């Protein structure tokens, strides 16, 4: 599902919003990854392979589309483990591990407050994973095996 979203999303966003995509050549995504409840045993070979493959597809076919990744609700040991895995991510990707005290402040530098779910201190009326655009994208992914031209 992630791969299909990465492949289809940027073109689809511009098309749906009626935006000339050439005006926004530096446009990219910010990803908020909530890892609350993660344990060391969850960081398996399959997870590492998935991360590597995702990064390779993004770098090869959609360079610079993901600008920032924010990791929130990470346990105390996560930063140390991540430091050992950092080279799996594309060099162009900026990854920040946020503490509970600086999550909202940092997210507001990149994301409008009304788009940040309340659980992270924002004012979005939608629960995480329930924004109409996310629901529409999931439905689009379910309907299509490939991205339409």
N, C-alpha and C positions, 0 to 999 in steps of 0.2 A: 504494500500500500504506500509506504514512504516513497519508494522509487517512482511509482506512478504519479504521486503528487509532485515530486521534484520535476519530473519530466513535463507534466502538463500545466502546472500552476502558473508560472510566469506569463506564458503566452495567453492563457485563459483569463488571468486577472486583467491584463491590458485590454483584451477583447471585450470583456464584460463591462469594464468601466469606460469604454470608448476613448481610451488614452492612446496617443501616438507613442508607441514603444520606443521609437528612435529618439524622442525627447528625453528619455530616462535611461540612458545607456549605463549609468552607474547604479541603477535601482537594484536592490537585493533584499533578501529575507533576513529577518532576525528570528532565531529559534529559541524558545524557552523550554528547557528540558528539566522537568521536575523529577528528581531521583530519590525522593523521600521513600524510605523503607528499603532501599537497596542494601544488599549485603555483599561481602567480598565474594561469596560463592556464586553470585549472579554474574560476575565479570568473567565469563567463560570464553573458550576459544570461539564459539559461535558468535558471541557478542562482538568480539574483536574482529572476526571475519566480516560481520555485517557492517561494522563501522568503517573498516578499510574499503570494502566494496562500495558503500555509499559515497565515501569521500572520493574514490576513483571515478565513479560515474559523474559526480558533480564537477570534479576538476576537468575531466576530459570533455564532457559534452555541454556543460553549463558553467564555465569558469566564472568565478566571482559572483555567483548568484546568491550564495549564503554568505552574508557579511559578518554576522555575529551569532554566537551561540552563548546563551546564558544558562548555566546549570544552577538550579535552585534546590534548596532543602537537602543539600549533600551532607552526609555524615562526616565526622571529624577526619576520618582516614581517607576520604575520597581524593583530596588534593594530592596526597602523596602517591596514590595509585595512578591518578590521572597524569602526574608528571612523568611517570614511566611509560604511559601510552600516548603522550602528546604527539609523538612523531607519526602516529597513524592518521592524524588529521591533515588536510591540505595546509600548506604553509600560508596561504592567503586567508585562512579562517582565523578569526579572533574568538577565543573561548574564555569566558569569565566565570569563575565559580563564585556565586554570591552567597553571603550570609543572610540570615533572616533580618539583620539590622540594616543592610544596605540594598536589599532586593528592590523595593519600590523606587528608591532614589536613583538607582542605576538604570532600571527599566525605563523610567521617565525620560532619560536622555535619548532614547531611541523609539519609544512606543508611546502613543497618545494614552493619557490616563483612562479615557473611556473605552479603550481596547484592552486594558489590563484587568484580568478577573479580580474580584474582591478578595479572594484568598491570598493574593499577592499585594493587596493594598490599593488596587485600582478601583474604578467606578463602573466597570462594564456590568450591564444588567444580565449578562450571560454567564452561566457556569462554565468552568473550563471544559473545553471540548464540545460546547453546545452553541457556539456562535453560528448564526445561519450560514455564513460563508464556509465554515468548516464542515457543516452538515452537507451543504451543497457539494463541496469538493469530495467528501467521502462517497456520496451518491454517484457523482461523476466517475470516480474510480471504479466503483462496483459495476457500472454500466459498460465501461470501455476496457477492452483488452489492450488497446494501443491508443495513443493520443491522436485525435483527428487533426488533419492538416487544415 
